[in-house]
Amino acid sequence: MNPLTDRLRRTVIAALACTLVLAPVARAQQMGEIPTKDELLKVSVAPLTVAAGASGDAVLTLTILSGWHVNANPPAPDMIPTKVTLKGDAGITSKAPAYPEPKKTKLSFSEDELLVWDGTTTIQVPVTIAATATNGAHTLHGVVDFQSCNDQVCLPPMKVPFTVALTVTGGAAPGAATTTTPAPSAEPTSERGPPAADTTTASMAAPEAGGPDTTGGHASAPPVGGDIGGRLSGALAGGAFGWFFALFVGGLALNLTPCVFPMLGITVSVFGARRKEPPAKVMSHAIAYVLGICLTYSVLGVIAALTGGLFGAALQNAWVNVALGALFVVLALSMFGLYEFQPPASLMTRLGGSDNSSLLGIFASGLAVGVIAAPCVGPFVVAVLALIAQKGNVLFGFQTMFAMSIGLGFPYLFLALFSNLLQSLPRSGDWMLWVKQVFGVLMVAIGLNYVLNGLQPGWAPWVMPAALLLGGVYLGFVSSHGSKKPAFRAFRAVAGIGGIIAGLIAGDALMREGVRFSPYDEHAVQAAFASGRPVMMDFSASWCLPCHELEQNTFTHGGVKNLASRFATFKVDLTRYDAPESQALRSKFGVTGVPEVLFFTPDGKEVRNVRVIGFLAPEPFLQRMHQIVR
């Protein structure tokens, strides 16, 4: 038999068997019959008698409900271990438990073997009695932290308390004074996973169809931007160092454009570098100049953010996204030389600093550097300001423009400190026009991303691979700028090849990538409903193995990815399951475990009978999606 046919046959048989086995479990889940924590795990401890000055073992017997298991200690990678903590008493110390060997098992949602315990297992906890311990009965209190899973879902971490009846013999008489302090617990409470739920038992059952609406009201609010712009603004708003550094590098690169680069040597000379002025004076002038640059662009960023509320409701309209994208493309045309922002030459000379050698004059020149560099820097700055205006966050606007302006001003500080390097600067030439075109390709990509987000959101993720691939071809082999110098021509070719390779890699990764979810944000959800889009909301957690399987097997399916582009998709991270914000969202949406995927119609109503609970294969998942988007 053909190996592929045989493998397919075995897969079908396994799937049918799994269906027969799991059908009762699935029905139980839908009916809310998930066991309580005391049913999932029963703990019994035999009474223990130990002489003072000796040691003994408290033997815990864990009885795990049939059809369920708990993770062993140590567990499989990314799973939460079962842990026993036993608190001591006066003169009584508990030590690290001795855990049994795990059982290796393979579940339907996991490709790798898991290390678990099921049925009945025992754990021994050594207990040491001090010679001064009090005779008689002692009650030690402990807790078992565990996570239960069956062949389909994993419940959130839970705690089950237990007690140990300990009798001490041969010790101090009751009431005798001792200096022994209570012993610490056997294990610290630091966790590698989420905090365990101490009183609440999770139920994976979905609310009954037609139950009370828990979605709340949905008012109008601005959505987050598109794929490229949204990633940039979202990362910057979150304070991601990598993106701030990227803007800093972008500011540095702007110095290589033909409007700025020729001014570097002239401006630093005005600082006094070539007149052999004292280094302190040269550096103070450079700092004043850069502060002027930073102040100008930071103020522009703040103004853009303060006026950005105008973008809010407008960006819910697809045609506004198209218009914004077209603006980016039009601005990019300046980078390719089709037109220029050109202030009067006399104004550029005046603001360039040639007539301003005082500290205040240098600072004023820095304030006006945006006018000098406008032909090359203007389009890029306007594009960034549009992103800031869309976000409407003042701190975001300030940080964005400050990071870029520091990059733009850094060469002045460096050359002022090492003025002997002025003679080593490369000569102005045709290569600087090539640098402008690099910015032009970037701006075209951002513009097309906005256009596609307005017209065809499912195609927007392909903008970046296409920009890298086509930009690499154009910049490396089609553009004629910089071709007169062999060294730069070689650099250009290497950069082009790098862009082509990066585009192919990005395209391949996109084909393998799953559905893209935005972090849950109530304003963004409200905006999606206001714009008439259905919503798919995934409740997940890092410690949930079925969640990972859902991401790797279902959300990467071509049909699921394509249909998901018609939804606004959000992920709710319940890794910190008992955190107040997690509890609030679980209560609001009636979520009692992970994974759960909820579907909402454009009017904000959840379709309860299509809620996904636990792992679900791509085809049945698609069927549920089609009930929302036909």
C-alpha positions as CSV (number, residue, x, y, z in Angstrom):
1,M,0.0,0.0,0.0
2,N,1.2,3.5,-0.7
3,P,2.7,5.0,2.5
4,L,0.8,8.2,2.1
5,T,-2.5,6.3,1.7
6,D,-1.7,4.1,4.7
7,R,-0.9,7.1,6.8
8,L,-4.1,8.8,5.7
9,R,-6.1,5.6,6.6
10,R,-4.5,5.4,10.0
11,T,-5.2,9.1,10.6
12,V,-8.9,8.7,9.7
13,I,-9.2,5.6,12.0
14,A,-7.6,7.5,14.8
15,A,-9.8,10.5,14.3
16,L,-12.9,8.3,14.3
17,A,-11.8,6.5,17.5
18,C,-11.0,9.9,19.1
19,T,-14.5,11.1,18.2
20,L,-16.1,8.1,19.8
21,V,-14.1,8.4,22.9
22,L,-14.4,12.2,23.3
23,A,-18.1,12.5,22.4
24,P,-19.3,12.0,26.0
25,V,-16.6,14.5,27.3
26,A,-17.6,17.1,24.8
27,R,-21.3,16.7,25.7
28,A,-20.4,17.0,29.4
29,Q,-18.5,20.1,28.7
30,Q,-21.3,21.7,26.8
31,M,-23.7,20.8,29.7
32,G,-21.4,22.3,32.3
33,E,-20.5,18.9,33.9
34,I,-16.8,19.7,34.5
35,P,-15.8,18.1,37.8
36,T,-15.0,20.2,40.9
37,K,-11.5,20.4,42.1
38,D,-12.3,18.1,45.0
39,E,-13.6,15.5,42.5
40,L,-10.6,16.0,40.2
41,L,-8.0,15.3,43.0
42,K,-8.6,13.7,46.3
43,V,-5.7,13.8,48.9
44,S,-5.5,11.4,51.8
45,V,-2.6,11.2,54.3
46,A,-2.0,8.4,56.8
47,P,-1.5,9.4,60.4
48,L,2.2,9.8,61.3
49,T,4.0,9.1,64.6
50,V,7.6,10.3,65.0
51,A,9.9,10.5,68.0
52,A,11.5,13.8,69.0
53,G,14.9,14.1,67.4
54,A,14.0,11.7,64.6
55,S,12.5,12.0,61.1
56,G,9.6,10.4,59.3
57,D,7.7,10.6,56.0
58,A,4.2,11.9,55.5
59,V,2.8,9.8,52.7
60,L,0.2,11.6,50.5
61,T,-2.0,9.5,48.3
62,L,-3.4,11.4,45.3
63,T,-6.5,9.9,43.7
64,I,-7.1,11.5,40.3
65,L,-10.5,11.3,38.6
66,S,-10.7,8.7,35.8
67,G,-10.3,10.3,32.4
68,W,-8.2,13.1,33.8
69,H,-4.5,13.6,34.7
70,V,-2.3,16.0,36.5
71,N,1.2,17.1,35.4
72,A,4.1,15.3,37.0
73,N,7.0,17.1,38.8
74,P,9.1,17.8,36.8
75,P,6.6,18.2,34.0
76,A,6.9,18.2,30.2
77,P,8.2,21.5,28.8
78,D,5.8,24.5,29.1
79,M,3.5,22.6,31.5
80,I,2.8,23.5,35.1
81,P,4.1,21.0,37.7
82,T,2.1,19.5,40.5
83,K,3.6,20.8,43.8
84,V,3.1,19.8,47.4
85,T,3.7,22.4,50.1
86,L,3.6,21.4,53.8
87,K,3.9,24.0,56.5
88,G,5.8,23.0,59.7
89,D,5.1,23.7,63.3
90,A,7.1,24.6,66.4
91,G,10.1,22.3,66.3
92,I,8.7,20.5,63.2
93,T,10.3,21.0,59.8
94,S,9.2,19.7,56.4
95,K,11.6,19.2,53.6
96,A,11.4,18.9,49.8
97,P,8.9,16.2,48.7
98,A,10.0,13.1,46.9
99,Y,7.8,12.9,43.7
100,P,7.1,9.6,41.9
101,E,8.2,8.7,38.4
102,P,5.9,10.1,35.7
103,K,3.9,8.3,33.2
104,K,4.4,9.2,29.6
105,T,1.3,9.7,27.6
106,K,0.3,11.3,24.2
107,L,-3.0,13.2,23.9
108,S,-5.0,14.2,20.9
109,F,-4.0,17.8,21.0
110,S,-0.3,17.2,21.6
111,E,2.4,16.0,19.1
112,D,4.8,15.3,22.0
113,E,4.6,13.0,24.9
114,L,3.5,14.5,28.2
115,L,4.8,13.5,31.7
116,V,1.7,13.0,33.9
117,W,0.2,11.1,36.8
118,D,-3.2,9.6,36.7
119,G,-5.2,7.1,38.7
120,T,-3.5,6.8,42.1
121,T,-0.1,8.0,43.0
122,T,1.9,8.7,46.3
123,I,4.2,11.5,47.3
124,Q,6.4,11.4,50.3
125,V,7.2,14.5,52.3
126,P,10.1,14.1,54.9
127,V,9.3,15.6,58.3
128,T,12.1,16.3,60.9
129,I,11.2,16.6,64.6
130,A,13.5,18.6,66.8
131,A,14.5,17.2,70.2
132,T,12.7,20.0,71.9
133,A,9.4,19.5,70.0
134,T,6.3,19.2,72.2
135,N,4.8,15.8,72.8
136,G,1.4,15.0,71.6
137,A,-0.8,15.6,68.6
138,H,0.1,18.2,66.0
139,T,-1.9,19.1,62.8
140,L,0.2,20.2,59.9
141,H,-1.4,22.1,57.0
142,G,-0.5,21.7,53.4
143,V,-1.7,22.3,49.9
144,V,-1.4,20.6,46.5
145,D,-1.1,22.9,43.5
146,F,-2.1,21.1,40.3
147,Q,-3.4,21.6,36.8
148,S,-5.9,19.0,35.4
149,C,-6.2,18.0,31.8
150,N,-8.2,15.4,29.9
151,D,-7.7,14.5,26.2
152,Q,-9.2,17.7,25.0
153,V,-8.8,20.6,27.4
154,C,-6.7,21.8,30.3
155,L,-8.3,23.5,33.3
156,P,-6.7,26.5,35.1
157,P,-4.4,25.7,38.0
158,M,-6.1,24.8,41.2
159,K,-5.3,24.2,44.9
160,V,-6.5,21.4,47.2
161,P,-5.7,21.7,50.9
162,F,-4.8,18.8,53.2
163,T,-3.8,18.1,56.7
164,V,-1.3,15.7,58.4
165,A,-2.1,14.2,61.8
166,L,1.3,14.0,63.5
167,T,2.0,12.6,66.9
168,V,5.3,13.4,68.6
169,T,6.7,11.2,71.3
170,G,9.7,11.5,73.6
171,G,9.8,15.3,73.4
172,A,9.1,18.2,75.8
173,A,6.1,18.1,78.0
174,P,3.1,20.2,76.8
175,G,3.4,23.8,78.0
176,A,7.2,23.7,78.4
177,A,8.9,26.8,77.0
178,T,10.9,26.3,73.8
179,T,12.9,28.6,71.6
180,T,12.1,26.9,68.4
181,T,10.3,29.0,65.8
182,P,7.8,27.6,63.3
183,A,9.5,26.0,60.3
184,P,9.0,27.4,56.9
185,S,7.1,25.5,54.3
186,A,8.7,22.8,52.3
187,E,8.8,24.7,49.1
188,P,8.8,28.4,48.3
189,T,5.6,29.7,46.6
190,S,7.4,31.0,43.5
191,E,5.8,29.6,40.4
192,R,6.9,29.2,36.8
193,G,3.2,29.3,35.8
194,P,0.2,31.4,36.7
195,P,-1.1,31.8,40.2
196,A,-3.3,28.9,41.2
197,A,-7.0,29.3,41.8
198,D,-7.6,28.7,45.5
199,T,-11.4,28.6,45.7
200,T,-12.9,28.6,42.2
201,T,-13.4,25.6,40.1
202,A,-13.4,26.2,36.4
203,S,-16.3,25.0,34.3
204,M,-15.7,24.8,30.5
205,A,-19.4,24.9,29.7
206,A,-20.6,27.7,27.4
207,P,-23.6,29.7,28.6
208,E,-26.9,28.5,27.3
209,A,-28.0,29.9,24.0
210,G,-30.2,32.8,24.5
211,G,-28.9,33.6,27.9
212,P,-28.2,37.1,29.2
213,D,-26.0,39.2,27.0
214,T,-22.6,39.7,28.7
215,T,-20.9,41.7,26.0
216,G,-21.8,45.1,27.4
217,G,-22.4,48.2,25.4
218,H,-20.2,49.1,22.4
219,A,-19.5,52.8,21.8
220,S,-17.6,54.3,19.0
221,A,-13.7,54.5,19.3
222,P,-10.7,54.6,17.0
223,P,-9.2,51.3,15.9
224,V,-5.6,50.5,15.9
225,G,-3.8,51.1,12.6
226,G,-3.0,48.6,9.9
227,D,-0.4,45.9,9.7
228,I,2.8,47.9,9.3
229,G,1.6,51.2,10.9
230,G,-0.3,49.4,13.6
231,R,2.7,47.2,14.6
232,L,4.9,50.3,14.7
233,S,2.6,52.4,16.7
234,G,1.5,49.6,19.0
235,A,5.1,48.7,19.8
236,L,6.1,52.3,20.4
237,A,3.1,52.9,22.6
238,G,4.1,50.0,24.7
239,G,7.6,51.4,25.0
240,A,9.4,48.7,23.0
241,F,13.1,49.6,22.9
242,G,13.6,47.9,19.6
243,W,11.2,50.2,17.8
244,F,12.6,53.3,19.4
245,F,16.1,52.2,18.3
246,A,14.7,51.6,14.8
247,L,13.4,55.2,14.7
248,F,16.8,56.4,16.0
249,V,18.5,54.5,13.1
250,G,15.9,56.0,10.7
251,G,16.9,59.5,12.0
252,L,20.6,58.6,11.4
253,A,19.8,57.5,7.9
254,L,18.0,60.7,7.1
255,N,21.4,62.4,7.4
256,L,22.5,60.5,4.3
257,T,19.9,62.3,2.1
258,P,21.1,65.0,-0.3
259,C,19.4,67.8,1.6
260,V,21.1,67.1,4.9
261,F,24.5,65.4,4.3
262,P,26.2,68.4,2.6
263,M,25.3,70.5,5.6
264,L,27.0,68.3,8.2
265,G,30.5,69.6,7.6
266,I,29.4,73.2,7.2
267,T,27.3,73.2,10.4
268,V,30.0,71.6,12.5
269,S,32.4,74.1,11.2
270,V,30.1,76.9,12.4
271,F,30.3,75.3,15.9
272,G,34.0,76.3,15.8
273,A,35.6,72.9,15.0
274,R,37.7,74.1,12.1
275,R,38.6,77.3,13.9
276,K,40.3,75.2,16.6
277,E,37.9,76.6,19.3
278,P,38.1,74.9,22.7
279,P,36.4,71.5,22.6
280,A,34.0,72.5,25.4
281,K,32.7,75.4,23.3
282,V,32.4,73.2,20.2
283,M,30.5,70.6,22.1
284,S,28.2,73.1,23.8
285,H,27.3,74.5,20.4
286,A,26.6,71.0,19.1
287,I,24.4,70.2,22.1
288,A,22.4,73.4,21.6
289,Y,21.9,72.6,17.9
290,V,20.7,69.1,18.7
291,L,18.4,70.3,21.4
292,G,16.9,72.7,18.9
293,I,16.2,69.8,16.5
294,C,14.7,67.7,19.3
295,L,12.5,70.5,20.5
296,T,11.1,71.2,17.0
297,Y,10.3,67.6,16.2
298,S,9.0,66.7,19.7
299,V,6.6,69.6,19.7
300,L,5.4,68.5,16.2
301,G,4.8,65.0,17.6
302,V,2.8,66.4,20.6
303,I,0.7,68.7,18.4
304,A,0.0,65.8,16.0
305,A,-1.1,63.6,19.0
306,L,-3.3,66.4,20.5
307,T,-5.1,66.9,17.2
308,G,-5.2,63.2,16.4
309,G,-8.8,62.8,17.8
310,L,-9.9,64.0,14.4
311,F,-8.8,60.6,13.0
312,G,-10.8,58.6,15.5
313,A,-14.2,58.1,14.0
314,A,-13.0,58.8,10.5
315,L,-10.7,55.8,10.5
316,Q,-13.7,53.5,10.9
317,N,-14.4,54.3,7.3
318,A,-12.6,52.2,4.8
319,W,-12.3,55.1,2.3
320,V,-10.5,57.2,4.9
321,N,-7.9,54.5,5.2
322,V,-7.6,54.5,1.5
323,A,-7.1,58.3,1.5
324,L,-4.5,58.1,4.2
325,G,-2.6,55.4,2.2
326,A,-2.8,57.5,-0.9
327,L,-1.2,60.4,1.1
328,F,1.7,58.2,2.0
329,V,2.2,57.2,-1.6
330,V,2.0,60.8,-2.8
331,L,4.6,61.8,-0.2
332,A,6.8,58.9,-1.3
333,L,6.9,60.3,-4.9
334,S,9.0,63.1,-3.6
335,M,11.6,60.6,-2.5
336,F,11.8,59.4,-6.1
337,G,12.3,62.9,-7.4
338,L,8.9,63.6,-9.0
339,Y,8.6,66.8,-7.0
340,E,10.3,68.5,-4.0
341,F,9.4,70.6,-0.9
342,Q,11.8,73.4,-1.6
343,P,12.0,76.5,0.7
344,P,13.6,79.7,-0.6
345,A,17.4,79.4,-0.9
346,S,17.9,82.6,1.2
347,L,15.8,81.2,4.0
348,M,17.8,78.0,4.0
349,T,21.1,79.8,4.1
350,R,19.9,82.0,7.0
351,L,18.6,79.1,9.0
352,G,21.6,76.9,8.2
353,G,23.6,78.7,10.9
354,S,26.2,80.4,8.7
355,D,25.2,83.8,10.1
356,N,24.6,82.6,13.7
357,S,27.7,81.7,15.7
358,S,26.3,82.6,19.2
359,L,24.9,79.8,21.4
360,L,21.4,81.2,21.0
361,G,21.8,81.5,17.2
362,I,23.0,77.9,17.0
363,F,20.0,76.8,19.1
364,A,17.6,78.8,16.7
365,S,19.3,77.1,13.7
366,G,18.5,73.7,15.3
367,L,14.9,74.7,15.8
368,A,14.6,75.5,12.1
369,V,16.5,72.5,10.7
370,G,13.2,71.0,9.6
371,V,13.0,73.7,7.0
372,I,16.5,73.1,5.7
373,A,15.9,69.4,5.4
374,A,12.3,69.7,4.2
375,P,12.9,68.5,0.6
376,C,14.2,65.1,1.8
377,V,13.0,64.8,5.4
378,G,9.6,66.4,5.0
379,P,7.7,63.5,3.4
380,F,9.0,61.0,5.9
381,V,8.3,63.3,8.9
382,V,4.8,64.0,7.6
383,A,4.2,60.2,7.3
384,V,5.3,59.6,10.8
385,L,3.2,62.5,12.1
386,A,0.1,60.9,10.4
387,L,0.8,57.7,12.4
388,I,1.0,59.8,15.6
389,A,-2.2,61.6,14.8
390,Q,-3.9,58.3,14.3
391,K,-2.8,57.0,17.7
392,G,-3.7,60.2,19.5
393,N,-1.4,59.6,22.4
394,V,0.7,62.6,23.5
395,L,3.5,60.5,25.2
396,F,3.6,58.3,22.1
397,G,4.0,61.4,19.9
398,F,6.7,62.9,22.0
399,Q,8.7,59.7,22.3
400,T,8.4,58.9,18.6
401,M,9.7,62.2,17.3
402,F,12.3,62.6,20.1
403,A,13.8,59.2,19.1
404,M,13.9,60.2,15.5
405,S,15.4,63.6,16.2
406,I,18.1,62.2,18.4
407,G,19.1,60.0,15.5
408,L,19.1,63.0,13.1
409,G,21.2,65.1,15.5
410,F,23.6,62.4,16.7
411,P,26.2,63.0,13.9
412,Y,26.6,66.6,14.9
413,L,27.5,65.5,18.5
414,F,29.9,62.9,17.2
415,L,31.6,65.1,14.7
416,A,31.9,67.9,17.2
417,L,33.6,65.5,19.6
418,F,35.9,64.1,17.0
419,S,36.3,67.1,14.7
420,N,39.3,65.6,13.0
421,L,36.9,63.2,11.3
422,L,35.4,66.0,9.2
423,Q,38.0,65.4,6.6
424,S,37.0,61.8,6.4
425,L,33.4,62.3,5.5
426,P,32.5,60.8,2.1
427,R,31.9,63.3,-0.7
428,S,28.3,64.2,-1.6
429,G,27.2,62.5,-4.7
430,D,24.6,60.5,-6.6
431,W,24.5,57.8,-3.9
432,M,22.5,60.1,-1.7
433,L,19.5,60.0,-4.1
434,W,19.6,56.2,-3.7
435,V,19.2,56.7,0.1
436,K,16.1,58.8,-0.6
437,Q,14.6,56.0,-2.6
438,V,15.1,53.6,0.3
439,F,12.8,55.9,2.3
440,G,10.5,56.1,-0.7
441,V,10.0,52.3,-0.8
442,L,9.3,52.2,2.9
443,M,6.6,55.0,2.6
444,V,5.0,53.3,-0.4
445,A,4.8,50.1,1.6
446,I,3.1,51.9,4.5
447,G,0.7,53.6,2.1
448,L,-0.3,50.4,0.3
449,N,-0.9,48.8,3.7
450,Y,-3.4,51.4,4.6
451,V,-5.1,51.2,1.2
452,L,-5.4,47.4,1.5
453,N,-6.7,47.7,5.1
454,G,-9.5,49.8,3.7
455,L,-10.3,47.7,0.7
456,Q,-9.1,44.2,1.2
457,P,-7.7,43.6,4.8
458,G,-6.7,40.0,4.1
459,W,-4.1,41.1,1.6
460,A,-2.5,43.7,3.9
461,P,0.0,41.3,5.6
462,W,1.6,40.6,2.2
463,V,2.7,44.2,1.8
464,M,5.9,43.7,3.8
465,P,7.2,40.6,1.9
466,A,6.3,42.3,-1.4
467,A,8.0,45.6,-0.4
468,L,11.2,43.7,0.5
469,L,11.2,41.6,-2.6
470,L,10.3,44.3,-5.2
471,G,12.2,47.0,-3.3
472,G,15.3,44.7,-3.3
473,V,15.0,44.3,-7.1
474,Y,14.5,48.0,-7.7
475,L,17.1,49.4,-5.3
476,G,19.7,46.7,-6.0
477,F,19.4,46.3,-9.8
478,V,17.0,48.8,-11.4
479,S,17.9,52.2,-9.8
480,S,20.8,53.9,-11.6
481,H,21.8,56.1,-8.7
482,G,25.2,55.4,-7.2
483,S,26.2,53.2,-10.1
484,K,29.3,55.3,-11.0
485,K,31.3,54.1,-7.9
486,P,32.2,50.4,-8.0
487,A,32.2,50.1,-4.2
488,F,28.8,51.6,-3.8
489,R,27.5,49.6,-6.8
490,A,28.6,46.4,-5.0
491,F,27.0,47.6,-1.7
492,R,23.7,48.4,-3.6
493,A,23.7,44.9,-5.1
494,V,24.3,43.2,-1.8
495,A,21.5,45.3,-0.2
496,G,19.2,44.4,-3.1
497,I,19.9,40.7,-2.7
498,G,19.4,41.0,1.0
499,G,16.0,42.6,0.5
500,I,15.0,39.8,-2.0
501,I,16.0,37.1,0.4
502,A,14.3,38.8,3.3
503,G,11.1,39.1,1.2
504,L,11.1,35.4,0.4
505,I,11.7,34.5,4.0
506,A,8.9,36.9,5.1
507,G,6.5,35.5,2.5
508,D,7.3,31.9,3.6
509,A,6.8,32.8,7.2
510,L,3.5,34.5,6.4
511,M,2.3,31.3,4.6
512,R,3.1,29.4,7.8
513,E,1.8,32.0,10.1
514,G,-1.6,31.6,11.8
515,V,-4.4,34.0,12.3
516,R,-3.2,37.4,13.5
517,F,-4.8,38.4,16.8
518,S,-4.6,41.9,18.3
519,P,-4.3,42.1,22.1
520,Y,-7.8,42.6,23.6
521,D,-8.7,46.3,23.9
522,E,-12.2,47.3,24.6
523,H,-12.0,50.5,22.5
524,A,-10.8,48.5,19.5
525,V,-13.6,45.9,20.0
526,Q,-16.1,48.7,20.2
527,A,-14.7,50.3,17.0
528,A,-14.9,47.0,15.2
529,F,-18.6,46.7,16.0
530,A,-19.2,50.4,15.1
531,S,-17.6,49.7,11.7
532,G,-19.9,46.7,11.0
533,R,-17.3,43.9,11.4
534,P,-17.9,40.6,13.2
535,V,-15.5,39.8,16.0
536,M,-13.6,36.6,16.9
537,M,-12.2,36.6,20.4
538,D,-9.7,33.9,21.5
539,F,-9.2,33.3,25.3
540,S,-5.8,31.7,25.8
541,A,-3.0,31.2,28.3
542,S,0.7,30.5,28.0
543,W,0.4,27.4,30.3
544,C,-2.4,25.9,28.2
545,L,-1.2,23.2,25.9
546,P,-4.5,22.8,23.9
547,C,-4.2,26.6,23.3
548,H,-0.9,26.1,21.6
549,E,-2.2,23.2,19.6
550,L,-5.2,25.4,18.5
551,E,-2.7,28.0,17.4
552,Q,-0.4,25.6,15.6
553,N,-2.9,23.3,13.9
554,T,-6.2,25.2,13.5
555,F,-5.2,28.9,13.2
556,T,-2.6,28.1,10.5
557,H,-5.1,26.4,8.3
558,G,-5.4,28.3,5.0
559,G,-9.2,28.3,5.0
560,V,-9.4,29.5,8.6
561,K,-6.8,32.2,7.9
562,N,-8.6,33.5,4.9
563,L,-12.0,33.6,6.5
564,A,-10.5,35.2,9.7
565,S,-9.5,38.2,7.6
566,R,-13.2,39.1,7.5
567,F,-13.3,39.3,11.3
568,A,-11.7,41.7,13.8
569,T,-9.7,39.2,15.8
570,F,-8.6,39.7,19.4
571,K,-6.8,37.6,21.9
572,V,-7.5,37.7,25.6
573,D,-4.4,36.5,27.6
574,L,-5.5,34.7,30.8
575,T,-2.1,33.5,31.7
576,R,-2.5,35.3,35.1
577,Y,-5.8,33.5,35.5
578,D,-6.8,34.9,38.9
579,A,-5.6,38.4,38.3
580,P,-8.4,41.0,38.8
581,E,-8.4,42.0,35.1
582,S,-8.6,38.3,34.1
583,Q,-11.4,37.6,36.5
584,A,-13.3,40.7,35.2
585,L,-13.1,39.5,31.6
586,R,-13.9,35.9,32.5
587,S,-17.0,37.1,34.3
588,K,-18.0,39.5,31.6
589,F,-17.9,37.0,28.8
590,G,-18.8,33.9,30.8
591,V,-15.5,32.2,30.1
592,T,-14.6,29.4,32.6
593,G,-11.5,27.9,31.1
594,V,-9.1,28.0,28.1
595,P,-9.0,27.7,25.2
596,E,-12.4,29.3,24.4
597,V,-13.1,31.1,21.2
598,L,-16.1,33.4,21.0
599,F,-17.9,34.8,17.9
600,F,-19.8,38.0,17.8
601,T,-22.0,39.4,15.0
602,P,-21.5,43.0,13.9
603,D,-24.2,44.2,16.3
604,G,-22.2,43.0,19.3
605,K,-24.2,39.8,20.1
606,E,-22.4,36.6,20.8
607,V,-23.6,33.6,18.8
608,R,-23.5,31.2,21.8
609,N,-24.0,27.9,20.0
610,V,-20.8,28.3,17.9
611,R,-18.5,29.0,20.9
612,V,-15.4,26.9,20.7
613,I,-14.4,25.1,23.9
614,G,-11.1,23.2,23.9
615,F,-9.1,22.2,20.9
616,L,-11.1,22.0,17.6
617,A,-9.8,20.8,14.3
618,P,-9.7,23.2,11.3
619,E,-12.8,21.8,9.4
620,P,-15.3,22.0,12.2
621,F,-13.8,25.3,13.3
622,L,-14.4,26.7,9.7
623,Q,-18.0,25.5,9.9
624,R,-18.6,27.6,13.0
625,M,-17.0,30.6,11.4
626,H,-19.3,30.2,8.4
627,Q,-22.3,30.5,10.7
628,I,-21.2,34.1,11.4
629,V,-19.8,35.0,7.9
630,R,-21.8,33.3,5.2
